[in-house]
């Protein structure tokens, strides 16, 4: 189990990134908000993909919550 820090979020994202890149997508860490909310930006084919919300919740959010229990939610941002 890890603490909710930028470095730990980046480590978890590095683990899911190859799966996104196989389909021409990627994810970029943007920040940590109060209440355990992590913000990310979906890039490449993930940006605007009809399945991006499923990828965000079932893939990226689940990976973060499994490794960092204090993550409560993940949100995609456009900037």
Secondary structure as the mmCIF struct_conf table of DSSP 4:
data_model
#
loop_
_struct_conf.conf_type_id
_struct_conf.id
_struct_conf.beg_label_comp_id
_struct_conf.beg_label_asym_id
_struct_conf.beg_label_seq_id
_struct_conf.end_label_comp_id
_struct_conf.end_label_asym_id
_struct_conf.end_label_seq_id
BEND BEND1 UNK A 4 UNK A 4
HELX_RH_AL_P HELX_RH_AL_P1 UNK A 6 UNK A 22
TURN_TY1_P TURN_TY1_P1 UNK A 23 UNK A 24
STRN STRN1 UNK A 25 UNK A 33
TURN_TY1_P TURN_TY1_P2 UNK A 34 UNK A 36
STRN STRN2 UNK A 37 UNK A 44
TURN_TY1_P TURN_TY1_P3 UNK A 45 UNK A 48
TURN_TY1_P TURN_TY1_P4 UNK A 50 UNK A 51
HELX_RH_AL_P HELX_RH_AL_P2 UNK A 52 UNK A 54
HELX_RH_PI_P HELX_RH_PI_P1 UNK A 55 UNK A 61
HELX_RH_AL_P HELX_RH_AL_P3 UNK A 62 UNK A 67
TURN_TY1_P TURN_TY1_P5 UNK A 69 UNK A 70
STRN STRN3 UNK A 73 UNK A 76
#
